[in-house]
Amino acid sequence: METKTGIIESVTKQETDEWERWTFVIDGKKFSTFDAEIGNNFKKGDDVKMTGEKKGKYWNMKTMEKNDKEKNPAIVKFKEETKKEFHLSPEECRARALEIGIKFVKQFGNKEEKTLIEIAEEMHKYITKTE
């Protein structure tokens, strides 16, 4: 069994009289399932871990679950870098979060720009709720 992780960039649902299929785009790759429990419980922006295996041409998803954001290395690093800055206003905090997001983009390359900016925005929301 193989594990894949990432943030859901989009979700689409296709229906016929015989089946429903959900397609998740994660890191620019498509992963599909016919499992309604998975399809109905995950949305754009969710940080997920999938298990599955490749059979022939297709990778068959077996499970999907939300990642524990407290263990996400990017979020842990962000918290370490900003814990002394909780006195900032929400606007200053957002600017700092985006600045760190841009720093991650430069460090990891433009391929993950959207994902990293979304992470920075999630971190901003977390910080402003804990002030």
C-alpha positions in Angstrom: 0.0 0.0 0.0 1.3 3.5 -0.9 0.6 6.8 0.9 0.2 10.2 -0.8 -0.3 13.5 1.0 -1.2 17.0 0.0 -3.8 19.8 0.0 -6.9 19.4 -2.2 -6.8 22.0 -4.9 -10.2 21.1 -6.4 -13.0 18.5 -6.2 -15.3 17.5 -9.1 -18.2 15.0 -9.1 -19.5 13.1 -12.1 -22.7 11.2 -12.0 -24.5 8.6 -14.2 -27.5 6.4 -13.5 -25.1 3.7 -12.4 -22.3 5.5 -10.5 -20.9 8.6 -8.9 -17.2 9.5 -9.1 -15.3 12.2 -7.3 -12.0 13.5 -8.6 -9.6 15.3 -6.3 -6.7 17.4 -7.7 -3.7 17.3 -5.3 -0.4 18.8 -6.3 -1.6 19.0 -9.9 -2.4 15.3 -10.1 -5.9 13.7 -10.3 -7.0 11.1 -7.9 -10.5 9.5 -8.2 -12.8 7.4 -6.1 -16.3 5.9 -6.4 -16.5 5.8 -2.5 -19.3 8.3 -1.5 -18.0 8.4 2.1 -14.7 9.8 0.8 -16.3 12.0 -1.9 -18.8 13.7 0.3 -16.5 14.3 3.3 -13.5 16.2 1.8 -13.3 19.6 0.1 -11.0 22.1 -1.5 -8.3 23.2 1.0 -8.3 20.0 3.1 -4.8 18.7 4.0 -5.1 15.0 3.4 -3.4 11.7 3.4 -4.5 9.0 1.0 -3.6 5.3 0.8 -3.9 3.2 -2.3 -2.1 1.1 -4.8 -1.4 1.2 -8.5 -3.2 -1.5 -10.5 -2.4 -1.3 -14.2 -2.9 2.2 -15.5 -4.7 3.6 -12.4 -3.9 4.3 -8.8 -6.7 2.9 -6.7 -7.5 5.1 -3.7 -8.4 3.0 -0.6 -8.6 5.6 2.1 -8.5 9.3 2.6 -8.1 11.1 6.0 -7.3 14.7 7.1 -3.8 15.3 8.1 -3.1 16.6 11.6 -2.3 20.2 10.9 -0.4 20.5 14.2 2.2 18.0 12.8 2.5 19.7 9.3 6.2 20.7 9.1 5.3 24.0 7.4 2.9 25.0 10.1 5.2 23.9 12.9 8.0 26.0 11.4 5.6 29.0 10.9 4.5 28.8 14.6 8.2 28.7 15.7 9.0 31.7 13.6 6.0 33.8 14.7 5.3 32.8 18.3 7.0 35.9 19.5 4.9 38.1 17.2 1.4 37.4 18.5 1.1 41.0 19.6 0.7 42.1 16.0 -2.5 43.4 14.6 -4.5 41.0 12.3 -3.3 43.1 9.3 0.4 42.9 10.4 0.0 39.2 11.1 -1.5 38.5 7.7 1.3 40.4 6.0 3.9 38.4 8.1 2.1 35.1 7.2 2.1 36.0 3.5 5.8 37.0 3.7 6.7 33.6 5.2 4.5 31.9 2.5 6.4 33.8 -0.2 9.7 32.7 1.5 8.5 29.1 1.3 7.6 29.6 -2.4 11.1 30.9 -3.1 12.6 28.0 -1.2 10.6 25.2 -2.7 9.9 26.6 -6.2 6.9 27.9 -8.0 5.4 24.5 -8.6 3.8 24.6 -5.1 3.0 28.4 -5.0 -0.7 28.0 -4.6 -0.4 25.4 -1.9 2.1 27.4 0.1 0.1 30.6 -0.1 -3.0 28.7 1.1 -1.0 27.4 4.0 0.1 30.9 4.9 -3.5 32.1 4.8 -4.5 29.2 7.1 -1.7 30.0 9.5 -3.0 33.6 9.6 -6.5 32.4 10.5 -5.0 30.2 13.2 -3.0 33.1 14.7 -5.8 35.6 14.7 -8.1 33.2 16.5 -5.6 32.6 19.3 -4.9 36.3 20.0 
